[in-house]
Amino acid sequence: MPRIDAASRWQAMPMSDTPSDDGPDYWVGKTILAPYLATPTRVVDRMLRLAGVAAFDTVYDLGCGDGRIVIAAARDFGARGVGVDVEPYRIEESRANALAAGVADRVRFERIDALQVDISPATVVALYLVDWSTPRVIARIAAMCRPGTRIVSHSFALSPWAPQASEEVVDEHGNVRRIHLWIVPERSEEAHGGA
């Protein structure tokens, strides 16, 4: 059976799994940063461990899909989490999954464009994007995230930034996945308008 790459599969995917009641203009101005492909459970765990997630953290997942990353952060590490996605169905699915996992009081899910959400409260940002969308997200991270914020990505690097750490993870199907970690650096005085 021939393999179909994610980009080809995405081009054939509908914008939503269920009809939207938001009207024909809902998608105007929204940004789809990547196709929905769930991050395997082992990869989720390794991403959160690589980022050093702990109970004091607030984990944001930009393009949260079914909510598994912020749910795991809350359930397994005691963190708080915020998942954002433009798909109404994914937000409802995430909320149901959080309730089933017993962490609905520690996480929230918002239907909003990932390039419009305020990510400044995040101490960890989780990503599973594609090469063409990372430059837009890098600009947002550089502008909004505080120094010390950890950025963890499944598969794709945030070029031109060099990761502080990278790992290979074998998922539950035997596939090798790469994950990367960056830490937002201190800003120079010049960047803040200083002398």
C-alpha positions in Angstrom: 0.0 0.0 0.0 1.5 3.4 -0.9 2.3 5.8 1.9 0.5 9.2 1.8 2.4 12.0 3.4 0.7 14.2 6.0 0.5 17.2 3.7 -1.3 15.2 1.0 -3.7 13.7 3.5 -4.4 17.2 4.9 -5.3 18.6 1.5 -8.1 16.0 1.3 -9.3 16.6 4.8 -12.4 18.7 5.5 -11.9 21.8 7.6 -14.0 20.3 10.4 -15.2 16.8 11.3 -18.7 18.1 12.1 -20.8 20.9 10.5 -20.2 24.2 12.1 -23.0 26.5 13.3 -20.7 29.5 13.1 -21.8 30.4 9.6 -19.9 30.8 6.3 -17.6 33.5 7.6 -16.2 31.4 10.6 -13.0 30.5 8.8 -12.2 34.1 7.5 -9.1 35.3 9.3 -8.4 31.9 10.9 -5.0 30.2 10.5 -4.6 26.5 10.1 -1.0 25.9 11.1 -0.9 22.2 10.5 -3.1 19.2 9.8 -4.5 17.4 12.8 -2.3 14.4 13.5 -2.4 13.1 17.1 0.9 13.0 18.9 1.4 9.4 20.1 1.1 8.8 23.9 4.8 8.0 24.4 5.8 11.1 22.5 3.5 13.2 24.7 5.1 11.9 27.8 8.7 12.4 26.5 7.8 16.0 25.4 6.6 16.9 28.8 9.6 15.3 30.5 12.0 17.0 28.2 10.4 20.3 29.0 10.7 19.5 32.7 7.0 20.1 33.3 6.1 20.3 37.0 3.1 21.3 39.1 4.0 25.0 39.0 3.8 25.1 35.2 1.2 26.4 32.8 1.4 24.4 29.6 -0.1 25.9 26.4 -0.7 23.6 23.4 -1.1 25.6 20.1 -3.3 23.4 17.9 -4.4 21.1 20.8 -6.4 18.6 18.7 -8.0 16.2 21.2 -6.3 17.9 24.2 -3.9 15.1 25.1 -0.8 17.2 25.8 -2.4 19.6 28.3 -4.5 16.7 29.8 -1.3 14.7 30.4 0.5 17.7 31.8 -2.3 18.1 34.4 -2.9 14.4 35.1 0.7 13.2 35.2 2.6 16.3 36.4 0.0 18.4 38.3 0.4 21.3 35.9 -2.2 23.6 34.6 -2.9 23.7 30.9 -4.5 25.7 28.1 -5.2 24.2 24.7 -6.2 26.2 21.7 -7.6 25.1 18.3 -9.7 26.7 15.6 -11.7 23.5 15.1 -15.0 23.7 17.2 -15.2 19.9 17.2 -11.6 19.5 18.6 -12.4 21.9 21.5 -15.5 20.0 22.5 -13.6 16.7 22.2 -10.8 18.1 24.4 -13.2 19.3 27.1 -14.9 15.9 27.1 -11.5 14.2 27.4 -10.4 16.4 30.2 -13.6 15.7 32.1 -13.1 11.9 31.6 -9.5 12.2 32.8 -10.6 14.1 35.9 -8.6 17.2 35.2 -11.2 19.6 33.9 -10.5 21.9 36.9 -6.8 22.2 35.8 -7.2 22.7 32.1 -9.2 24.8 29.7 -9.7 24.8 26.0 -10.3 27.8 23.8 -11.5 28.0 20.2 -9.1 30.6 19.0 -6.5 31.1 16.3 -3.1 30.1 17.7 -1.6 33.3 16.2 -4.2 35.4 18.1 -4.1 33.8 21.6 -2.1 35.5 24.4 0.6 33.0 25.3 2.4 35.3 27.7 1.2 33.3 30.8 2.8 30.1 29.5 5.8 28.5 31.1 5.8 25.7 28.5 4.5 25.9 24.9 3.9 22.6 23.1 3.9 22.4 19.3 3.3 19.9 16.5 3.5 22.0 13.4 5.0 21.8 10.0 7.9 23.6 8.3 5.9 26.3 6.6 4.1 27.4 9.8 6.9 27.5 12.2 8.3 31.0 11.2 4.9 32.5 12.1 4.9 30.8 15.5 8.5 31.8 16.2 7.6 35.5 15.8 4.7 35.1 18.2 6.9 33.2 20.7 9.7 35.8 20.5 7.2 38.6 21.0 5.1 37.2 23.8 6.9 34.5 25.8 8.9 35.4 28.9 12.5 34.5 29.2 12.8 31.0 30.6 9.7 29.7 28.8 10.3 26.2 27.5 9.2 25.4 24.0 8.8 21.7 23.1 8.1 20.5 19.6 7.2 17.2 18.1 9.1 16.5 14.8 9.7 20.0 13.5 12.5 22.4 14.4 12.0 26.1 14.8 14.5 27.2 12.3 16.7 29.2 12.5 16.7 28.7 16.3 19.0 25.8 17.5 17.4 23.6 20.1 18.9 23.2 23.5 18.1 19.5 23.4 16.7 17.0 21.0 15.7 13.3 21.5 14.5 10.4 19.4 11.4 8.6 20.8 10.0 5.3 19.5 6.2 5.6 19.6 3.8 2.8 20.4 3.8 1.7 16.7 7.6 1.4 16.4 8.1 4.7 14.6 11.0 6.9 15.5 9.9 10.5 16.3 12.1 13.5 17.1 11.3 16.0 19.7 13.1 19.3 20.4 13.4 21.8 23.3 14.2 25.5 23.3 14.3 27.9 26.2 13.4 31.5 25.5 16.5 33.6 26.3 16.8 36.8 28.3 16.0 39.8 26.2 18.7 42.4 25.6 18.2 45.9 26.9 18.2 47.0 23.2 15.3 44.7 22.5 13.3 46.5 25.3 14.2 49.9 24.0 17.0 50.4 26.6 20.1 52.4 25.9 
